[in-house]
Amino acid sequence: MILLDVADGLLPRLPRENQSEAQAAADLEEERRLFYVAMTRAKNELDVFRFRSADLASSFSEELFAPDDSQSQAGVAVHHLI
């Protein structure tokens, strides 16, 4: 399984304009759930491509992987793009 563009604004995406705070929070939790589903569907390997730069880093990946992790556990490879 490959997860590309794991960066705030892309995954998770930015809230839509004119969106209520409650709806934005619900959308964020749905994206978090889908991110988790994608990771758990990986049978043997999971490759996560994320940005190293703090202004592009994804809050989702930062919750799971340390900033300098290249492999946090067997079968999971974290690739830094910048």
LOKOL-993956 format. One record per residue (C-alpha): residue in three letters; x, y, z. Coordinates in nm, 3 decimals, always signed. Layout:
% residues N
+------+---------+---------+---------+
| voke |       u |       v |       w |
+------+---------+---------+---------+
|  Ala |       X |       Y |       Z |
...
+------+---------+---------+---------+
This chain:
% residues 82
+------+---------+---------+---------+
| voke |       u |       v |       w |
+------+---------+---------+---------+
|  Met |  +0.000 |  +0.000 |  +0.000 |
|  Ile |  +0.135 |  +0.342 |  -0.092 |
|  Leu |  +0.009 |  +0.666 |  +0.064 |
|  Leu |  +0.125 |  +0.970 |  -0.134 |
|  Asp |  +0.115 |  +1.341 |  -0.051 |
|  Val |  +0.065 |  +1.295 |  +0.321 |
|  Ala |  +0.074 |  +1.668 |  +0.397 |
|  Asp |  -0.162 |  +1.914 |  +0.564 |
|  Gly |  -0.386 |  +2.062 |  +0.299 |
|  Leu |  -0.375 |  +1.735 |  +0.104 |
|  Leu |  -0.415 |  +1.467 |  +0.373 |
|  Pro |  -0.584 |  +1.597 |  +0.574 |
|  Arg |  -0.726 |  +1.855 |  +0.338 |
|  Leu |  -0.807 |  +2.210 |  +0.438 |
|  Pro |  -1.162 |  +2.288 |  +0.549 |
|  Arg |  -1.391 |  +2.428 |  +0.282 |
|  Glu |  -1.486 |  +2.795 |  +0.288 |
|  Asn |  -1.813 |  +2.873 |  +0.468 |
|  Gln |  -1.793 |  +2.537 |  +0.649 |
|  Ser |  -1.907 |  +2.529 |  +1.010 |
|  Glu |  -1.653 |  +2.442 |  +1.276 |
|  Ala |  -1.854 |  +2.131 |  +1.368 |
|  Gln |  -1.863 |  +2.010 |  +1.007 |
|  Ala |  -1.489 |  +2.078 |  +0.964 |
|  Ala |  -1.419 |  +1.871 |  +1.278 |
|  Ala |  -1.642 |  +1.588 |  +1.151 |
|  Asp |  -1.470 |  +1.593 |  +0.811 |
|  Leu |  -1.128 |  +1.582 |  +0.978 |
|  Glu |  -1.228 |  +1.276 |  +1.182 |
|  Glu |  -1.361 |  +1.106 |  +0.868 |
|  Glu |  -1.030 |  +1.169 |  +0.690 |
|  Arg |  -0.844 |  +1.033 |  +0.994 |
|  Arg |  -1.062 |  +0.720 |  +0.981 |
|  Leu |  -0.994 |  +0.673 |  +0.609 |
|  Phe |  -0.620 |  +0.721 |  +0.667 |
|  Tyr |  -0.633 |  +0.449 |  +0.932 |
|  Val |  -0.832 |  +0.218 |  +0.701 |
|  Ala |  -0.574 |  +0.265 |  +0.424 |
|  Met |  -0.290 |  +0.179 |  +0.662 |
|  Thr |  -0.463 |  -0.128 |  +0.801 |
|  Arg |  -0.540 |  -0.260 |  +0.451 |
|  Ala |  -0.170 |  -0.290 |  +0.375 |
|  Lys |  -0.103 |  -0.664 |  +0.365 |
|  Asn |  +0.278 |  -0.676 |  +0.371 |
|  Glu |  +0.418 |  -0.328 |  +0.323 |
|  Leu |  +0.308 |  +0.028 |  +0.378 |
|  Asp |  +0.496 |  +0.315 |  +0.213 |
|  Val |  +0.408 |  +0.660 |  +0.344 |
|  Phe |  +0.540 |  +0.958 |  +0.146 |
|  Arg |  +0.537 |  +1.273 |  +0.356 |
|  Phe |  +0.711 |  +1.608 |  +0.373 |
|  Arg |  +0.988 |  +1.670 |  +0.624 |
|  Ser |  +0.936 |  +2.047 |  +0.623 |
|  Ala |  +0.734 |  +2.155 |  +0.928 |
|  Asp |  +0.502 |  +2.381 |  +0.728 |
|  Leu |  +0.408 |  +2.090 |  +0.497 |
|  Ala |  +0.405 |  +1.804 |  +0.747 |
|  Ser |  +0.078 |  +1.618 |  +0.796 |
|  Ser |  -0.074 |  +1.619 |  +1.141 |
|  Phe |  -0.186 |  +1.260 |  +1.070 |
|  Ser |  +0.162 |  +1.127 |  +0.999 |
|  Glu |  +0.317 |  +1.329 |  +1.283 |
|  Glu |  +0.084 |  +1.153 |  +1.528 |
|  Leu |  +0.219 |  +0.816 |  +1.412 |
|  Phe |  +0.581 |  +0.868 |  +1.310 |
|  Ala |  +0.866 |  +1.067 |  +1.461 |
|  Pro |  +0.997 |  +1.346 |  +1.233 |
|  Asp |  +1.311 |  +1.155 |  +1.140 |
|  Asp |  +1.161 |  +0.803 |  +1.124 |
|  Ser |  +1.239 |  +0.611 |  +0.809 |
|  Gln |  +1.096 |  +0.289 |  +0.948 |
|  Ser |  +0.894 |  +0.280 |  +1.267 |
|  Gln |  +0.803 |  -0.088 |  +1.253 |
|  Ala |  +0.845 |  -0.390 |  +1.030 |
|  Gly |  +0.684 |  -0.344 |  +0.692 |
|  Val |  +0.635 |  +0.033 |  +0.725 |
|  Ala |  +0.863 |  +0.263 |  +0.529 |
|  Val |  +0.830 |  +0.639 |  +0.569 |
|  His |  +0.979 |  +0.841 |  +0.282 |
|  His |  +1.056 |  +1.211 |  +0.325 |
|  Leu |  +1.007 |  +1.427 |  +0.017 |
|  Ile |  +1.157 |  +1.755 |  +0.138 |
+------+---------+---------+---------+
